[in-house]
């Protein structure tokens, strides 16, 4: 099967599709597999295609300009009072030196707003247990950052409509 923007894809044991690794400018030009979740039964596959194309066309400034990632770091650092924080980051510009993208998934929010999102799951030096999740709506703009929880928005993660549009919310 072919998916526009990815080419030929194969299905994994979880029913997700994966193509060959692609260059992702938003992630520093590294190459990553894009996992596509929920594609077969989706009635608007063109929204997946548009999100993939948009995400692969944005540059890293879209992700690095998200000050919420530094806010997440600061919240974790404020909780570590015994001096065991593995890294010290004093400025938002330094945060990306401590982030390693692991997996990129494209999926539709089938429970709330029905948008297609690109989810970048990362390891990060300041939170080895929960990592970092960066969510990009329609492949264009960051809509959520924080620990990896599988939710596309903070409104969904906390079951609170007043958090709609909030990029980072302390857990």
NORTA-V370881 format. One record per residue. SS is DSSP state (2 for helix, 1 for strand, 0 for the rest). PSI is psi as a letter, one per 30 degrees, with the letter a starting at -180 (* if undefined). Layout:
SS_PSI, SS_PSI
This chain:
0_k, 1_k, 1_k, 0_k, 0_f, 0_f, 1_b, 1_k, 0_l, 1_l, 1_k, 0_a, 0_f, 0_g, 0_g, 0_l, 1_k, 1_k, 0_a, 0_l, 0_k, 1_l, 1_k, 1_j, 2_e, 2_f, 2_h, 0_g, 0_g, 1_l, 1_k, 1_l, 0_k, 1_k, 1_k, 1_j, 1_k, 0_g, 0_e, 0_e, 0_g, 0_k, 0_f, 0_i, 2_f, 2_f, 2_e, 2_e, 2_e, 2_e, 2_e, 2_e, 2_e, 2_e, 2_e, 2_f, 2_f, 0_l, 0_l, 0_f, 2_f, 2_e, 2_e, 2_f, 0_g, 0_j, 0_f, 2_f, 2_e, 2_e, 2_e, 2_e, 2_e, 2_e, 2_e, 2_e, 2_e, 2_f, 2_f, 0_j, 0_f, 0_g, 0_g, 0_g, 0_k, 0_f, 0_k, 0_j, 0_k, 0_f, 0_k, 2_e, 2_f, 2_f, 2_e, 2_f, 2_f, 2_g, 1_k, 1_j, 1_k, 1_e, 1_k, 1_k, 1_k, 1_k, 1_l, 1_k, 0_j, 0_f, 0_f, 0_d, 0_f, 0_g, 0_l, 1_k, 1_l, 1_k, 1_k, 1_j, 1_k, 1_l, 1_k, 1_k, 0_f, 0_f, 0_i, 0_f, 0_e, 0_f, 0_a, 1_k, 1_k, 1_k, 1_k, 1_j, 1_k, 0_g, 0_g, 0_e, 1_k, 1_k, 1_f, 1_k, 1_l, 1_a, 0_l, 0_j, 0_f, 0_f, 0_l, 0_f, 0_l, 2_e, 2_e, 2_e, 2_e, 2_g, 0_h, 0_j, 2_f, 2_f, 2_g, 0_k, 0_f, 0_k, 0_e, 0_k, 0_k, 0_k, 0_*
